[in-house]
Amino acid sequence: MTPVLATSIAPPLAAPAAASWRDYVTLTKPRIMSLLVLTAACAMVAAAGGDPAPVRLLALVVGGGLACGGASALNHVLDRDIDRLMGERTASRPVAAGRIAPPRAIAFGLLLAALSFALLSAVDNVLCAVLSLSGGAFYVVVYTLGLKRRTSSNIVIGGAAGAIPALAGWAAASGRLDAGAFYLFAIVLVWTPPHFWALALLLQRHYAAAGVPMLPVVKGPRATARQVLIYSVGLVVLTLVPGTFGVFGVVYTAAAVVLGGAFLWLAWRLWRSGTPSRAGLLFHFSLLYLALLFAAVALDAAVR
């Protein structure tokens, strides 16, 4: 079923409880938001040579969080039907469970997006605001509406949504995009498939139950683990390029080598034996990997 912003999908049989403020926080997907905001903030620090204007950095954090949260709220609406089929964790989400009506979630998401654009354009610059808004739009329109239910390559293309905050953060510092911004964008883009496919291996039966063609459902665990390894090799090679050409310095390069070695080892172990524990370990490490790599980008700029 193609997702729509209508309310034609039948609500759960059980009478839902009233929505709380926690439900509206849940709509924003805080865990995803925090990582994307971190990448944007570290990119801004790097673009500012390690010394960003504090007020503009704060505006980026708040405005970027609003943009991510608004897009996530709309995603809750679009995915409410499959959320009900993918197990207790997703079925209990506020829109899927009926605690927040789709029109309210849509209004909430659009409000957050509007506030984000207003704040970022006023305090940082219009380019930063447009990029932040386009990242959310890409996530909602291209990934959720266009790709997620149609192709097993959904996350390969859709990962661009999570990479755009790095561009927005770079733009927040300088009002332009340089080579460093595009390297950071590319790193997140290539990082996304092995990160997400490791999670998809854990949730394979849930995606199958909902009819979502994630790679493990379409190609199987073994082929997915092989793709994880291939993309992991590409990721590590890519992360070494900025250090090689002097875009980033020694601190970043050292972090890329150490973190990349650990990532490759975990990906290789998953390919050798695709157990749930190994998929889970790679998934959780991938979150730490990206956070530490971007922190190294910021630290490198501060000490150069």
C-alpha positions in Angstrom: 0.0 0.0 0.0 1.4 3.4 -1.0 1.4 5.7 2.1 -0.7 8.9 1.9 -1.3 11.8 4.2 -5.0 11.0 4.5 -6.7 9.4 7.5 -8.4 6.5 5.7 -6.5 3.8 7.5 -8.6 2.2 10.2 -7.6 3.0 13.8 -6.7 0.3 16.2 -9.6 -1.7 17.7 -8.8 -0.8 21.3 -9.6 2.6 22.5 -6.4 4.6 22.7 -5.3 6.6 25.7 -5.0 10.4 25.5 -1.8 11.8 24.1 0.8 13.1 26.5 3.7 15.5 25.9 5.9 12.4 25.8 4.0 11.3 22.7 4.8 14.5 20.9 8.5 14.1 21.9 8.3 10.6 20.5 7.1 12.0 17.2 10.4 13.8 16.8 12.5 10.6 17.0 15.0 12.1 19.5 17.6 9.4 19.0 17.9 10.0 15.3 17.6 13.7 15.8 20.5 13.8 18.3 23.0 12.1 15.9 22.0 14.3 12.9 22.3 17.4 15.0 25.7 16.3 16.2 26.9 15.8 12.6 25.6 19.3 11.7 27.3 20.9 14.8 30.6 19.2 14.2 30.5 20.3 10.5 29.9 23.9 11.6 32.8 23.8 14.0 35.1 22.4 11.2 33.9 25.1 8.7 34.5 27.8 11.3 38.1 26.7 11.9 37.2 25.4 15.4 35.7 28.6 16.7 32.1 29.0 15.6 29.9 31.9 16.9 28.2 30.5 20.0 24.8 32.0 19.2 24.8 30.7 15.6 25.9 27.3 16.8 23.0 27.2 19.3 20.6 28.3 16.6 21.9 25.4 14.4 21.4 22.9 17.2 17.9 24.1 17.9 16.9 24.7 14.3 18.4 21.5 13.1 16.6 19.6 15.8 13.3 21.2 14.8 13.8 20.3 11.1 14.6 16.7 12.0 11.7 16.5 14.4 9.3 17.9 11.9 10.2 15.4 9.2 10.1 12.5 11.7 6.5 13.5 12.8 5.4 13.3 9.2 7.1 10.0 8.8 5.0 8.7 11.8 1.9 9.6 9.8 3.0 8.0 6.6 4.2 4.8 8.2 1.4 4.3 10.6 0.0 1.3 8.7 3.2 -0.6 8.6 4.1 0.4 12.2 1.1 -1.6 13.3 2.4 -4.7 11.6 6.1 -4.6 12.7 5.8 -5.6 16.3 5.0 -4.1 19.7 7.8 -1.4 19.5 6.4 0.3 16.4 2.7 -0.5 17.0 2.8 1.5 20.2 4.0 4.7 18.5 1.6 7.6 19.0 0.1 7.8 15.6 0.0 4.1 14.9 -1.6 3.5 18.3 -4.2 6.2 17.7 -3.1 8.5 20.6 -2.3 11.3 18.2 -4.6 11.8 15.2 -2.8 12.1 11.8 -4.0 15.7 11.2 -2.5 16.8 14.5 0.8 15.0 13.8 0.9 16.6 10.4 0.3 20.1 11.8 2.9 19.5 14.5 5.5 18.4 12.0 4.8 21.3 9.6 5.0 23.7 12.6 8.4 22.4 13.6 9.7 22.7 10.0 8.4 26.3 9.8 10.0 27.3 13.1 13.3 25.7 12.0 13.4 27.6 8.7 12.5 30.9 10.5 15.2 30.4 13.1 18.0 29.3 10.9 17.4 31.9 8.2 17.3 34.7 10.8 20.3 33.7 12.9 22.5 31.6 10.6 21.7 32.1 6.9 19.2 31.2 4.2 21.4 28.5 2.7 21.6 26.6 6.0 17.8 27.0 6.4 17.1 25.7 2.9 19.4 22.7 3.3 17.9 21.8 6.7 14.4 22.0 5.2 15.4 20.0 2.1 16.9 17.2 4.2 13.5 16.8 5.9 11.7 17.0 2.6 14.0 14.4 1.1 13.3 12.0 4.0 9.5 12.4 3.8 9.0 12.6 0.0 11.8 10.7 -1.6 12.6 8.1 1.0 9.3 7.5 2.9 6.9 8.1 0.0 9.0 7.2 -3.0 11.5 4.5 -2.1 10.8 2.7 1.2 8.0 0.4 -0.1 9.2 0.0 -3.6 12.9 -1.0 -3.8 15.5 -2.8 -1.7 17.9 0.0 -2.6 15.7 2.4 -0.6 18.3 3.3 2.0 21.1 3.6 -0.5 19.4 6.6 -2.0 17.4 7.6 1.0 20.5 7.9 3.1 21.1 11.3 1.5 18.4 12.7 3.9 20.7 11.9 6.9 23.7 13.3 5.1 22.3 16.8 4.3 22.6 18.1 8.0 26.4 18.0 7.5 26.0 20.4 4.5 23.6 22.6 6.6 26.1 22.7 9.4 28.9 23.7 7.1 26.8 26.4 5.5 25.8 27.8 8.9 29.4 28.8 9.5 30.4 30.3 6.2 27.3 30.7 4.0 28.9 28.5 1.4 29.8 24.8 0.8 33.5 23.8 0.4 35.2 20.5 -0.3 35.0 19.5 3.4 31.3 19.8 3.4 30.9 17.4 0.4 33.3 14.9 2.0 31.2 14.9 5.2 28.0 14.5 3.1 29.6 11.5 1.2 30.8 9.9 4.4 27.3 9.9 6.0 25.8 8.7 2.7 28.1 5.7 2.4 27.9 5.0 6.1 24.1 4.7 6.1 23.6 1.4 4.2 25.9 -0.8 6.4 24.5 0.9 9.5 20.8 0.4 8.5 21.3 -3.0 7.0 22.7 -4.3 10.2 19.5 -3.2 11.9 17.4 -4.6 9.1 19.0 -8.0 9.7 17.7 -7.9 13.3 14.2 -6.8 12.1 14.0 -8.9 9.0 10.8 -10.8 10.0 9.1 -7.5 11.0 9.8 -5.9 7.7 8.6 -9.1 5.9 5.4 -9.0 7.9 4.8 -5.4 6.8 5.7 -6.1 3.2 8.6 -3.6 3.2 11.3 -4.7 0.7 14.4 -4.2 2.9 17.5 -5.9 1.6 17.4 -8.9 4.0 13.8 -9.6 3.0 14.5 -9.5 -0.7 18.0 -10.9 -0.9 18.4 -12.8 2.3 20.8 -12.4 5.3 23.9 -13.7 3.6 23.7 -11.3 0.6 23.0 -8.5 3.0 26.0 -9.2 5.1 28.1 -9.2 1.9 26.8 -5.8 1.0 27.5 -4.6 4.5 31.1 -5.6 4.1 31.4 -4.1 0.6 30.0 -0.7 1.7 32.1 -0.8 4.9 35.3 -1.1 2.8 34.1 1.7 0.6 33.3 3.8 3.7 36.8 3.4 5.2 38.5 4.2 2.0 36.4 7.3 1.6 37.1 8.5 5.1 40.8 8.4 4.4 40.6 10.6 1.3 40.1 14.0 3.1 43.2 13.4 5.3 45.3 12.3 2.3 44.5 15.5 0.4 44.8 17.8 3.5 41.2 18.8 3.8 41.3 17.5 7.4 44.3 17.0 9.5 46.2 14.4 11.6 43.7 14.1 14.4 40.9 13.3 12.0 43.0 10.9 10.0 44.1 9.0 13.1 40.5 8.7 14.2 39.5 7.5 10.7 42.1 4.8 10.7 41.3 3.5 14.2 37.5 3.7 13.9 37.6 2.4 10.4 39.6 -0.6 11.4 37.1 -1.5 14.1 34.2 -1.0 11.7 35.8 -3.3 9.1 36.5 -6.0 11.7 32.9 -6.0 12.8 31.6 -6.1 9.2 33.9 -8.9 8.3 32.8 -10.9 11.4 29.2 -10.4 10.4 29.9 -11.6 6.8 31.7 -14.7 8.2 28.8 -15.5 10.5 25.6 -13.4 10.4 24.3 -14.0 13.9 21.9 -11.5 15.5 24.5 -10.6 18.1 27.0 -9.7 15.5 24.5 -7.6 13.6 23.5 -5.9 16.8 27.1 -5.2 17.7 27.8 -3.6 14.3 24.6 -1.6 14.4 25.4 -0.1 17.8 29.0 0.5 17.0 28.1 2.2 13.8 26.3 4.9 15.8 29.3 5.4 18.0 31.6 5.4 14.9 29.8 8.2 13.2 29.6 10.3 16.4 33.3 9.9 17.1 34.4 10.5 13.6 32.5 13.8 13.4 33.8 14.7 16.8 37.3 14.1 15.4 36.5 16.5 12.5 35.6 19.2 15.0 38.6 18.6 17.3 40.9 18.5 14.3 39.7 22.0 13.3 40.1 23.3 16.8 43.8 22.2 17.2 45.1 22.9 13.7 
